Amino acid sequence: MSDANTPSRGRGTGSGPAPQDAASSHTLLEGRLGYRLETALLVRALTHRSYAYENGGLPTNERLEFLGDSVLGLVVTDTLYRIHPDLPEGQLAKLRAAVVNSRALAEVGRGLDLGSFIRLGRGEEGTGGRDKASILADTLEAVIGAVYLDQGLDAAAELVHRLFDPLIEKSSNLGAGLDWKTSLQELTATEGLGVPEYLVTETGPDHEKTFTAAARVGGVEYGTGTGRSKKEAEQQAAESAWRAIHGAAEARAEAAEAERTGKPAPSAKAAPPAKAAKQQDKAGGAQPATQ
């Protein structure tokens, strides 16, 4: 049985296409998706809970989001399993997490201009809801769920491949960038520096906060980052810290090789390791560069 048994009831309160514009708006989105869907099902997929609550408790897109999340996860996982036959489970999980996350889904949604089609309540509309990563990601999953219900798994899989294969290919080449926080923790463990910690501050109004994170290892700050979410800021800070510590480790390895072979080491400006940084700090020297 289709999950779309409630047709659109017009504009009501909140924001979405006016009745006379809804058909052309949906046709435009369907053109970008490459599929023509049952109208009521597409309307459901685009109905955020804020709009539903302001219009007498209309059905929301949350059930479709739940379904679409599973379809997306299955197709991406199957793809990664097939194109990386030698990768262990842990690495496959990292690759999947780099593709199936709110930030990545939101970027795909922005590529479809999905935000302009969402039916939002007045509160969300007034606080920039059309460009919120969480709303875009959830709506994209709901649309995938709608395609699955209306067109079947093959069509839904084709849509996922068309939208996400470029991201899958890009993620496969990221290396440490798949998850900077995990990569930083692995690096600091290898270097014997301790466990990273993150100090996060926030500024701005609730609907437009900016988060700033500082990555510290052994009491020394190695990198900072900013973002629209705490997670994004921490990932950027971890990337900056990873590059600083990794650069220092490479410089030490080159110096050791030069000493062993008697050849001069390549000149490189890299942040010092944490232990050396502490000594420099005590002596009044500079701390590691953060960006």
HELIX and SHEET records of a PDB file:
HELIX    1   1 PRO A   19  LEU A   33  1                                  15    
HELIX    2   2 THR A   39  ALA A   45  1                                   7    
HELIX    3   3 ARG A   49  GLU A   54  1                                   6    
HELIX    4   4 GLU A   62  ILE A   83  1                                  22    
HELIX    5   5 GLU A   89  VAL A   99  1                                  11    
HELIX    6   6 SER A  102  GLY A  111  1                                  10    
HELIX    7   7 LEU A  114  PHE A  117  5                                   4    
HELIX    8   8 ARG A  122  GLY A  126  1                                   5    
HELIX    9   9 GLY A  129  ASP A  131  5                                   3    
HELIX   10  10 ALA A  133  GLN A  151  1                                  19    
HELIX   11  11 LEU A  153  SER A  172  1                                  20    
HELIX   12  12 GLY A  175  LEU A  178  5                                   4    
HELIX   13  13 TRP A  180  THR A  190  1                                  11    
HELIX   14  14 ASP A  206  GLU A  208  5                                   3    
HELIX   15  15 LYS A  230  THR A  261  1                                  32    
HELIX   16  16 ALA A  274  LYS A  282  1                                   9    
SHEET    1   A 3 GLU A 197  THR A 203  0                                        
SHEET    2   A 3 THR A 210  VAL A 217 -1                                        
SHEET    3   A 3 VAL A 220  GLY A 227 -1                                        
END                                                                             
